[in-house]
Amino acid sequence: MKKKTLIPVFPGTNCEKESLLWISSNLDTEAEFLDLEKHSKLTAKEIDAIFIPGGFSYGDYLRAGAIASRTKEMAFIKEKSKENIPILGICNGFQILCETGL
């Protein structure tokens, strides 16, 4: 069974489908959109990485990534970061990581 690369999606995220397709086609991992009900029990041994795409999460009316950083999905990602799972955020995904303290 392949390990998974998880991709969280927020309102306003873009290129998440293209990111999932590229990761699935070019890396030896099973890319899936993050679903907390499905993925909450995964261990570090089952996760290759977490990839946070760019876009304009929640419209970015305050600061880029400020609202997304306070979601249950990001709380999950912050916990997984303690297990040394690689996390990559591009564009606004990086700003979400900054707002989360990662």
Short mmCIF file of the C-alpha atoms (twelve columns), coordinates in Angstrom:
data_MODEL
# 
_entry.id   MODEL 
# 
loop_
_atom_site.group_PDB 
_atom_site.id 
_atom_site.type_symbol 
_atom_site.label_atom_id 
_atom_site.label_alt_id 
_atom_site.label_comp_id 
_atom_site.label_asym_id 
_atom_site.label_seq_id 
_atom_site.Cartn_x 
_atom_site.Cartn_y 
_atom_site.Cartn_z 
_atom_site.pdbx_PDB_model_num 
ATOM 1   C CA . MET A 1   0.000   0.000  0.000   1 
ATOM 2   C CA . LYS A 2   1.377   3.397  -1.000  1 
ATOM 3   C CA . LYS A 3   1.716   6.144  1.531   1 
ATOM 4   C CA . LYS A 4   -0.458  9.221  1.073   1 
ATOM 5   C CA . THR A 5   0.167   12.858 0.274   1 
ATOM 6   C CA . LEU A 6   -2.704  14.872 1.719   1 
ATOM 7   C CA . ILE A 7   -3.969  18.099 0.174   1 
ATOM 8   C CA . PRO A 8   -6.270  20.334 2.237   1 
ATOM 9   C CA . VAL A 9   -8.740  22.488 0.316   1 
ATOM 10  C CA . PHE A 10  -10.288 25.702 1.608   1 
ATOM 11  C CA . PRO A 11  -12.889 28.002 0.040   1 
ATOM 12  C CA . GLY A 12  -10.946 30.006 -2.519  1 
ATOM 13  C CA . THR A 13  -8.092  27.526 -2.955  1 
ATOM 14  C CA . ASN A 14  -7.039  27.103 -6.574  1 
ATOM 15  C CA . CYS A 15  -5.026  24.590 -8.590  1 
ATOM 16  C CA . GLU A 16  -5.774  21.876 -6.043  1 
ATOM 17  C CA . LYS A 17  -6.978  19.474 -8.754  1 
ATOM 18  C CA . GLU A 18  -3.931  20.140 -10.914 1 
ATOM 19  C CA . SER A 19  -1.694  19.665 -7.873  1 
ATOM 20  C CA . LEU A 20  -3.364  16.345 -7.041  1 
ATOM 21  C CA . LEU A 21  -2.981  15.138 -10.631 1 
ATOM 22  C CA . TRP A 22  0.676   16.207 -10.835 1 
ATOM 23  C CA . ILE A 23  1.580   14.595 -7.507  1 
ATOM 24  C CA . SER A 24  -0.259  11.376 -8.451  1 
ATOM 25  C CA . SER A 25  1.394   11.221 -11.869 1 
ATOM 26  C CA . ASN A 26  4.945   12.165 -10.909 1 
ATOM 27  C CA . LEU A 27  5.601   10.972 -7.379  1 
ATOM 28  C CA . ASP A 28  5.424   7.528  -5.817  1 
ATOM 29  C CA . THR A 29  2.555   8.419  -3.495  1 
ATOM 30  C CA . GLU A 30  -1.223  8.324  -3.398  1 
ATOM 31  C CA . ALA A 31  -2.477  11.922 -3.452  1 
ATOM 32  C CA . GLU A 32  -5.822  12.603 -1.803  1 
ATOM 33  C CA . PHE A 33  -7.726  15.665 -0.715  1 
ATOM 34  C CA . LEU A 34  -7.662  15.878 3.071   1 
ATOM 35  C CA . ASP A 35  -10.839 14.496 4.635   1 
ATOM 36  C CA . LEU A 36  -10.660 14.598 8.426   1 
ATOM 37  C CA . GLU A 37  -13.227 11.831 8.858   1 
ATOM 38  C CA . LYS A 38  -11.228 9.536  6.582   1 
ATOM 39  C CA . HIS A 39  -7.657  10.592 7.408   1 
ATOM 40  C CA . SER A 40  -7.697  11.540 11.104  1 
ATOM 41  C CA . LYS A 41  -6.427  8.130  12.217  1 
ATOM 42  C CA . LEU A 42  -3.485  7.993  9.791   1 
ATOM 43  C CA . THR A 43  -0.075  7.656  11.381  1 
ATOM 44  C CA . ALA A 44  3.206   9.181  10.230  1 
ATOM 45  C CA . LYS A 45  4.101   5.823  8.681   1 
ATOM 46  C CA . GLU A 46  1.094   6.178  6.352   1 
ATOM 47  C CA . ILE A 47  1.692   9.774  5.221   1 
ATOM 48  C CA . ASP A 48  4.432   10.839 2.776   1 
ATOM 49  C CA . ALA A 49  3.710   14.550 2.933   1 
ATOM 50  C CA . ILE A 50  1.121   17.288 3.198   1 
ATOM 51  C CA . PHE A 51  0.839   19.769 0.325   1 
ATOM 52  C CA . ILE A 52  -1.023  23.058 0.751   1 
ATOM 53  C CA . PRO A 53  -1.883  24.670 -2.587  1 
ATOM 54  C CA . GLY A 54  -2.236  28.379 -3.241  1 
ATOM 55  C CA . GLY A 55  -5.205  30.521 -4.074  1 
ATOM 56  C CA . PHE A 56  -7.230  32.916 -1.975  1 
ATOM 57  C CA . SER A 57  -8.417  30.928 1.035   1 
ATOM 58  C CA . TYR A 58  -11.627 32.383 2.430   1 
ATOM 59  C CA . GLY A 59  -11.172 35.396 0.153   1 
ATOM 60  C CA . ASP A 60  -8.214  36.740 2.145   1 
ATOM 61  C CA . TYR A 61  -10.166 39.760 3.315   1 
ATOM 62  C CA . LEU A 62  -8.066  40.067 6.460   1 
ATOM 63  C CA . ARG A 63  -4.581  38.654 5.960   1 
ATOM 64  C CA . ALA A 64  -3.645  35.933 3.528   1 
ATOM 65  C CA . GLY A 65  -4.281  32.602 5.238   1 
ATOM 66  C CA . ALA A 66  -5.523  34.089 8.543   1 
ATOM 67  C CA . ILE A 67  -8.876  32.279 8.535   1 
ATOM 68  C CA . ALA A 68  -7.603  29.025 7.007   1 
ATOM 69  C CA . SER A 69  -4.920  28.801 9.701   1 
ATOM 70  C CA . ARG A 70  -7.627  28.462 12.352  1 
ATOM 71  C CA . THR A 71  -9.488  25.509 10.809  1 
ATOM 72  C CA . LYS A 72  -9.713  21.921 12.044  1 
ATOM 73  C CA . GLU A 73  -7.728  20.878 8.985   1 
ATOM 74  C CA . MET A 74  -4.809  23.069 9.976   1 
ATOM 75  C CA . ALA A 75  -4.996  21.860 13.592  1 
ATOM 76  C CA . PHE A 76  -4.624  18.321 12.171  1 
ATOM 77  C CA . ILE A 77  -1.675  19.427 10.020  1 
ATOM 78  C CA . LYS A 78  -0.010  21.155 12.958  1 
ATOM 79  C CA . GLU A 79  -0.281  17.935 14.986  1 
ATOM 80  C CA . LYS A 80  1.169   15.918 12.091  1 
ATOM 81  C CA . SER A 81  4.085   18.355 11.848  1 
ATOM 82  C CA . LYS A 82  5.158   17.123 15.294  1 
ATOM 83  C CA . GLU A 83  5.591   13.670 13.711  1 
ATOM 84  C CA . ASN A 84  8.142   15.084 11.241  1 
ATOM 85  C CA . ILE A 85  5.883   14.723 8.212   1 
ATOM 86  C CA . PRO A 86  7.120   16.988 5.399   1 
ATOM 87  C CA . ILE A 87  4.755   19.893 4.736   1 
ATOM 88  C CA . LEU A 88  4.949   22.138 1.687   1 
ATOM 89  C CA . GLY A 89  2.841   25.228 1.134   1 
ATOM 90  C CA . ILE A 90  3.072   27.184 -2.103  1 
ATOM 91  C CA . CYS A 91  1.845   30.731 -2.643  1 
ATOM 92  C CA . ASN A 92  -1.006  31.326 -0.186  1 
ATOM 93  C CA . GLY A 93  -0.434  27.802 1.147   1 
ATOM 94  C CA . PHE A 94  2.885   29.059 2.507   1 
ATOM 95  C CA . GLN A 95  1.135   32.051 4.080   1 
ATOM 96  C CA . ILE A 96  -1.340  29.678 5.753   1 
ATOM 97  C CA . LEU A 97  1.629   27.808 7.224   1 
ATOM 98  C CA . CYS A 98  3.101   31.091 8.474   1 
ATOM 99  C CA . GLU A 99  -0.217  32.095 10.046  1 
ATOM 100 C CA . THR A 100 -0.409  28.657 11.689  1 
ATOM 101 C CA . GLY A 101 3.044   29.064 13.184  1 
ATOM 102 C CA . LEU A 102 4.669   26.404 11.043  1 
# 
